């Protein structure tokens, strides 16, 4: 399974920059029934200042979910997350 082209490009760049997959893209059924989900082991290494308009960058520093940063595609409902929660950090 492949993430949408917008997230796939970032995933490829992250892998080239030395990040690694913790979970390969798979159908998660969350946050939408048609969502694909993938997780990177480390925080995003890419510059995320110039993202396509369909991508939303955020932080989810909640141990319940298990990641620190996220990129969500509003068009395709795919989610690429990165890193691990950092207690005390926003």
N, C-alpha and C positions, 0 to 999 in steps of 0.2 A: 504494500500500500504506500501511496505517496501523498505527502502533504500538498496543499495547493501550491501553485508556482511561486507565489510571493513568499510563503514560509519555506518552501523547498530551497529557494535561493539563499535564504539566511542560514538554513541548516547546512547547506554545502559550504558556505563561507565559514561557519563555525567549525566544522570538521577540518577545513584547511588551516584554520588558526590554532588547531590543537585541542579543541574541545572534543568530547566523546559522547556517544549516545548512552544514556542509562536505560531508556525504553525506546525502541524503534516505533515508527508511526503505526498506529493500530486504531481500529474503530472502538471508541470509548463509550459512545452513547451519551456523552456529557461534554460540554455543557448543553449541546443540542443532540437530538437522536442521531443525526448524520455526522457528528463530529469525529475527526481524527485527532489523536493526541500523540505527542512525542516529547521526550524529556532529555535534556542535556545534563551531564554530570556537573559541569561548572557554570558559573554565571556567564551571561553573554559576553563574548569578547569583541563582537562587532560594534561599530558605531551605529547606534539606533536613532540618531537625530533626524535622518532623512528617510522615513519609512513611507511605503505606499499608503495612500489614504485609507485603504481597507484594513490596515493593521493597526491594532491598538496595543501599546506597550504599557505594562503595569507591574506592580509588585504584589506578591502574595506571601507575606512573611509569616505564614501560619503553619505551625508544625503539623496540623491536621492534614493539610494538602501535601506538604513535603517539598515545595520548591520556593524559590525566592523571586524570580522574575518570570514574566509571561508575555507572549505575543499571541494575540487573538485575532483571527481573520473574521471580520464582521460579514464578509460576503460568503465564505465557505464554511464557517463555524469550526475551523481547525484551530488547534491550540499547540503552541510550542513553548515549553517551559524550560527554565534553566536554574541551576544552582540548588542550594539547600537553604532552609530557613536560617536566619541570623538573629537569634534572640537579642532584643534590645535595639535593633536597627530598623529604621523605617525604609 
